[in-house]
Amino acid sequence: MLNYYLTIVLAPLAASVVAGLFGKQIGRAASHWITILAVGLSFALSMIVLKAFVIDGMQAENISVYTWAVTDGLRMEVGFLVDRLTALMMAVVTFVSFMVHIYTIGYMHDDPGYQRFFSYISLFTFSMLMLVMSNNFLQLFFGWEAVGLVSYLLIGFWYKRESAIFANLKAFIVNRVGDFGFILGIAAVVMFAGSLDYAEVFSKSNEIAAQEIVILGDTPWNAMTVVCILLFIGAMGKSAQAPLHVWLPDSMEGPTPISALIHAATMVTAGIFMVARMSPLFELSETALAVVLIIGAITAFFMGLLGIVQNDIKRVVAYSTLSQLGYMTVALGASAYSAAIFHLMTHAFFKALLFLAAGSVIIAMHHEQDIRKMGGVRKYMPITYWTALIGSLALIGFPGSAGFFSKDLLIEAIHESHWEGQGAVYWIAYLSVLLGVFVTALYSFRMFFLVFHGEERMDAETKSHLHETPWVVTVPLILLAIPSAIIGWYTVEPVLFGPFFDNALYETERHDVIARMAADWHGSAGLVTHAFQTPIFWLAAAGVLTAWFLYLKRPDIPDTIQQKATGLYNLLVNKYYMDDLYIKGFASWGRSFGNFLWRKGDELVIDGVLVNGTANAVGRLAGVLRQIQTGYLYTYAFAMIIGLTMLLSWLIWFR
């Protein structure tokens, strides 16, 4: 299978190089065909690998491909760990990327950077595949940084826009904060385990957990807790968990196809995947798990609230991504790793669908993104309407949809995960994700109703050209809508309650909430039937009805609420003032401190005293010495005699 693995990884890379370096020579059509075929080949081979595990019973493979260096016994190499977790991620990444590549033909049709964009998204796919297929921390870090680099290039793709440049710098800098913690975590792994290889590190997990490290003062910390928290800081940056979430909404400055790829299958899922892959480590630190749980709960609920006040169609979907990533993170903190990965999979389909549907509307509306200037689009764009409805229903967890199976069981796993001594923490997390169901339904259908129903608020010129988008846009929508609607029926039992993740994810007996839930499992149909009796369904229904009443029946009420609750509204519109804290606070202070060092350190001390001061001192000394140069021979003879006399006197005196 090694040839399969190499082809899956290298085909998008080769296509990216060709489209990027030779795009002008081969033309636009050749650039999109070579990248689409390369990613399509990776998807086909990924499905063959997934079939080999699921149907043929293939065992996990840990393969060393190339040894880069060996120093003091530490091996730095390229290698693949391909198990069922890897195979699932490979299939999801390549399928969503394949759909995005096709969709891009329509969305970027008139863009002058057409070939460059295809090169970037193909490179993005390669980077994510390297990350999920890695068998060691060095290659993981390579893929980790590569997806960050390509996201920087793609968010700022329209580099002539000042807002796009600001957004990609923001994403890059915020992720550097997370990555600083991440690389410290890898360094701690090397320090305690003496290896970068996953298998070797996992085999020494109990030894790591038995050690302590003193960081500040005299208080010892458990080594495993330190390692896991540092690694999770990296995940907070990549998967946009509070307070390192601020870059993700601004990533909407990039073209819509890359918004779909970042939010659905690549960069933001990297952190979730990494924590799940590191489950043998996280399971040995309940402190680290509690940190993961609380951060996820805060993100799930409070980022969802921000989606209610957004008017940019892409930003509404972006805040839903933040909230859903919070759900996955909470599941990781509850040791329900399989539930987190299952929701990651279903979310990839319906979130890519929602982003591409939003892009379809944006194309038809001549790149208008304000949902207050839309309305009644349903009759003009029926395919986009029905696919967006499927995506929205999956997002809120409507019974039978893919999102229902993953989201409802994820919430139930959190409900079952109360550990002795940490009940309060888990109740807070459970209430956060439960209330988040209402919030998700409210902002999702607020957007849906304002875009597709109600009064037509677009101008006459836009309305005259409003029609369904071309097939290169609608076909990916349909192909993503299918798994968003039905995949949960066929995958929930084997992925959550079957042996799918055996030997890929690890839970201690004390933390194995999925095993406890399996005792009450009565099949997919039973879960759907039971859904109507749960608070999750009624909270989602209440959110949809509230959105319908406020934005279709009584659209005057939201304006009244805004006027009556200006403090709360401003808090949400200003995103809890987190951007102000970072930009006007930390960044401004950093610039002020830098200016101080420049003025006082560089200009005054280094340039003024050391460099210019030395030069001026030499100049003044030269001016003094110049005065004793008379040019008369008798003066120099007299000076020589005096000097010689002094030298002889010194020699006689100290003899």
MOHUMO-V315632 format. One record per residue. N is the residue number from 0. RES is the residue in one small letter. SS is DSSP state (A for helix, B for strand, O for the rest). NEAR is the number of other ideal C-beta (glycine too) atoms within 12 Angstrom. Layout:
n->(N N)
res->(RES RES)
ss->(SS SS)
near->(NEAR NEAR)
This chain:
n->(0 1 2 3 4 5 6 7 8 9 10 11 12 13 14 15 16 17 18 19 20 21 22 23 24 25 26 27 28 29 30 31 32 33 34 35 36 37 38 39 40 41 42 43 44 45 46 47 48 49 50 51 52 53 54 55 56 57 58 59 60 61 62 63 64 65 66 67 68 69 70 71 72 73 74 75 76 77 78 79 80 81 82 83 84 85 86 87 88 89 90 91 92 93 94 95 96 97 98 99 100 101 102 103 104 105 106 107 108 109 110 111 112 113 114 115 116 117 118 119 120 121 122 123 124 125 126 127 128 129 130 131 132 133 134 135 136 137 138 139 140 141 142 143 144 145 146 147 148 149 150 151 152 153 154 155 156 157 158 159 160 161 162 163 164 165 166 167 168 169 170 171 172 173 174 175 176 177 178 179 180 181 182 183 184 185 186 187 188 189 190 191 192 193 194 195 196 197 198 199 200 201 202 203 204 205 206 207 208 209 210 211 212 213 214 215 216 217 218 219 220 221 222 223 224 225 226 227 228 229 230 231 232 233 234 235 236 237 238 239 240 241 242 243 244 245 246 247 248 249 250 251 252 253 254 255 256 257 258 259 260 261 262 263 264 265 266 267 268 269 270 271 272 273 274 275 276 277 278 279 280 281 282 283 284 285 286 287 288 289 290 291 292 293 294 295 296 297 298 299 300 301 302 303 304 305 306 307 308 309 310 311 312 313 314 315 316 317 318 319 320 321 322 323 324 325 326 327 328 329 330 331 332 333 334 335 336 337 338 339 340 341 342 343 344 345 346 347 348 349 350 351 352 353 354 355 356 357 358 359 360 361 362 363 364 365 366 367 368 369 370 371 372 373 374 375 376 377 378 379 380 381 382 383 384 385 386 387 388 389 390 391 392 393 394 395 396 397 398 399 400 401 402 403 404 405 406 407 408 409 410 411 412 413 414 415 416 417 418 419 420 421 422 423 424 425 426 427 428 429 430 431 432 433 434 435 436 437 438 439 440 441 442 443 444 445 446 447 448 449 450 451 452 453 454 455 456 457 458 459 460 461 462 463 464 465 466 467 468 469 470 471 472 473 474 475 476 477 478 479 480 481 482 483 484 485 486 487 488 489 490 491 492 493 494 495 496 497 498 499 500 501 502 503 504 505 506 507 508 509 510 511 512 513 514 515 516 517 518 519 520 521 522 523 524 525 526 527 528 529 530 531 532 533 534 535 536 537 538 539 540 541 542 543 544 545 546 547 548 549 550 551 552 553 554 555 556 557 558 559 560 561 562 563 564 565 566 567 568 569 570 571 572 573 574 575 576 577 578 579 580 581 582 583 584 585 586 587 588 589 590 591 592 593 594 595 596 597 598 599 600 601 602 603 604 605 606 607 608 609 610 611 612 613 614 615 616 617 618 619 620 621 622 623 624 625 626 627 628 629 630 631 632 633 634 635 636 637 638 639 640 641 642 643 644 645 646 647 648 649 650 651 652 653 654)
res->(m l n y y l t i v l a p l a a s v v a g l f g k q i g r a a s h w i t i l a v g l s f a l s m i v l k a f v i d g m q a e n i s v y t w a v t d g l r m e v g f l v d r l t a l m m a v v t f v s f m v h i y t i g y m h d d p g y q r f f s y i s l f t f s m l m l v m s n n f l q l f f g w e a v g l v s y l l i g f w y k r e s a i f a n l k a f i v n r v g d f g f i l g i a a v v m f a g s l d y a e v f s k s n e i a a q e i v i l g d t p w n a m t v v c i l l f i g a m g k s a q a p l h v w l p d s m e g p t p i s a l i h a a t m v t a g i f m v a r m s p l f e l s e t a l a v v l i i g a i t a f f m g l l g i v q n d i k r v v a y s t l s q l g y m t v a l g a s a y s a a i f h l m t h a f f k a l l f l a a g s v i i a m h h e q d i r k m g g v r k y m p i t y w t a l i g s l a l i g f p g s a g f f s k d l l i e a i h e s h w e g q g a v y w i a y l s v l l g v f v t a l y s f r m f f l v f h g e e r m d a e t k s h l h e t p w v v t v p l i l l a i p s a i i g w y t v e p v l f g p f f d n a l y e t e r h d v i a r m a a d w h g s a g l v t h a f q t p i f w l a a a g v l t a w f l y l k r p d i p d t i q q k a t g l y n l l v n k y y m d d l y i k g f a s w g r s f g n f l w r k g d e l v i d g v l v n g t a n a v g r l a g v l r q i q t g y l y t y a f a m i i g l t m l l s w l i w f r)
ss->(O A A A A A A A A A A A A A A A A A A A A A A A A A A A A A A A A A A A A A A A A A A A A A A A A A A A A A O O O O O O B B B B B B B B B B B O O B B B B B B B B B O A A A A A A A A A A A A A A A A A A A A A A A A O O O O O O A A A A A A A A A A A A A A A A A A A A B O B A A A A A A A A A A A A A A A A A A A O O O O O O A A A A A A A A A A A A A A A A A A A A A A A A A A A A A A A A O O O B A A A A A A O A A A A A O O B B B O O O O O B B B A A A A A A A A A A A A A A A A O O O O O O O A A A A A A A A O O A A A A A A A A A O O A A A A A A A A A A A O A A A A O O O A A A A A A A A A A A A A A A A A A A A A A O O O O B A A A A A A A A A A A A A A A A A A A A A O O O A A A A A A A A A A A A A A A A A A A A A A A A A A A A O O O O O B A A A O O O A A A O O A A A A A A A A A A A A A A A O O O O O A A A A A A A A A A A A A A O O O O O O O A A A A A A A A A A A A A A A A A A A A A A A A A A A A A A O O O O O O O A A A A A O O O O O O A A A A A A A A A A A A A A A A A A A A A A A A A A A O O O O O O O O O O O A A A O A A A A A A O O O O O A A A A A A A A O O O A A A A A A A A A A A A A A A A A A A O O A A A A A A A A A O A A A A A A A A O A A A A A A A A A A A A A A A A A A A A A A A A A A A A A A A A A A A A A A A A A A A A A A A A A A A A A O O O O O A A A A A A A A A A A A A A A A A A A A A O O)
near->(28 22 16 29 34 26 28 43 46 30 36 47 31 28 41 39 24 29 40 31 18 20 30 18 13 22 17 26 17 21 37 39 24 32 47 34 25 39 48 29 30 43 35 23 33 42 25 27 39 36 21 26 32 24 14 13 12 20 16 26 26 27 27 26 25 18 18 18 14 13 13 10 14 25 26 25 28 30 35 38 38 39 35 37 40 45 43 42 43 47 38 45 48 45 37 49 52 40 48 54 48 38 48 47 32 33 44 35 22 15 25 16 31 32 34 34 41 50 38 47 57 51 43 50 54 41 43 50 49 43 44 46 46 40 37 40 41 35 36 43 32 30 40 42 31 34 47 40 26 43 45 36 35 47 43 32 38 28 22 13 18 13 20 27 22 24 36 35 25 35 43 30 26 41 43 25 28 41 35 21 31 39 27 26 41 38 25 32 39 29 22 31 34 21 30 35 32 39 26 29 36 33 17 27 31 20 21 35 30 14 23 18 24 13 17 9 7 8 11 14 24 26 33 38 32 35 43 43 36 37 44 43 37 42 48 46 44 48 50 46 47 35 27 39 46 40 45 47 37 39 48 40 37 47 43 47 50 53 48 51 52 58 47 48 53 52 51 51 44 47 47 52 47 50 51 47 43 43 41 34 45 46 33 32 35 29 27 36 43 33 34 49 46 34 42 51 41 36 48 50 36 32 46 44 33 40 44 41 31 33 27 33 45 44 36 47 49 46 49 52 52 51 53 54 51 52 54 54 55 51 52 57 55 49 44 49 47 45 48 52 41 45 52 49 51 50 53 50 44 54 51 51 51 50 49 52 51 53 44 48 50 37 40 38 34 20 23 29 30 25 36 25 26 42 32 25 42 26 17 27 33 21 31 42 31 26 44 44 35 35 46 43 34 48 53 45 49 36 32 27 39 44 50 41 47 44 53 45 46 53 44 36 44 45 31 27 41 24 26 12 12 24 15 16 31 35 20 26 44 36 23 37 50 34 28 47 42 34 41 51 41 40 46 49 42 41 47 44 38 38 49 36 28 28 19 23 24 28 17 10 11 26 23 13 17 29 23 27 36 22 17 28 39 34 25 44 46 29 30 45 35 27 38 45 32 24 37 42 25 20 33 42 26 26 40 38 31 20 20 28 37 22 21 34 40 28 32 24 12 19 35 28 40 40 25 23 29 23 12 19 23 16 17 30 17 16 33 25 15 21 32 18 14 25 23 38 31 20 29 40 26 23 36 35 22 29 38 24 20 27 37 26 16 16 24 14 18 27 16 14 20 20 14 12 18 15 12 18 20 16 19 27 23 20 32 24 18 32 26 18 17 25 24 16 15 20 22 16 15 16 15 15 15 15 15 16 16 16 16 16 17 18 17 17 17 17 18 17 17 16 16 17 16 15 15 16 15 14 14 14 14 14 13 12 11 12 10 15 13 13 9 11 10 11 14 15 13 15 17 14 14 14 14 14 14 14 14 14 13 12 11 10 9 8 7)
